[in-house]
Amino acid sequence: MTASPITLLTTAAALAALTTIAHAEAGTPWMLSPDMGYGYTRDGRTLAFKMGTSNAKELFKGAKKVPRETLFFLGANGQLYMRSGPFLEGDGSFKFGADQ
């Protein structure tokens, strides 16, 4: 018995959707680079800049380390927020993931 092309396409689409959902739930690492600066402007834009070392002393003045277990997210109002505290469940899944 052979499967019809429609059945094969439907199965492939369902598998792709499940793979995408599983990947999204696992999280994706940020690709931050030590020679780049990442900014959030006063008008809400996010920008990336190539950085130099000539004024590194000034750069670190007033800088603070980001604590581990810090989550950054955009609210419904477009404002960038951060929340310190656990954001992963014991099994490694995202605590605030998509509604079931």
C-alpha positions, 0 to 999 in steps of 0.5 A: 500500500502506498501513501498518496502525495497529499498524505505525505505532504500533510505528514511532512508539514505536521512533522516540520511544525512539531520540530519547530515547536520543540526547537522553540521550547528548547530555546536558542542561544544568543550569538553575542560577540565581545567586540560588539555593543548592543544598545536600546535607544530612548525611542525603543530601537535596538542597535548593534555597534562594532566596538573598539578599545580606545575608551574601554575605561569609560565604557566600564564606568557605571557598567554593571554585570547582568546577573545570571537567570535574567530574562529580557522580553518585550511587553505588549506595549513595546517596552523592553523589560528584564526579570531576574529569577528562574525562567526555566522549569526543572526539566529545562523547559521555558517557564513562560512558554506558549499556552498549552 
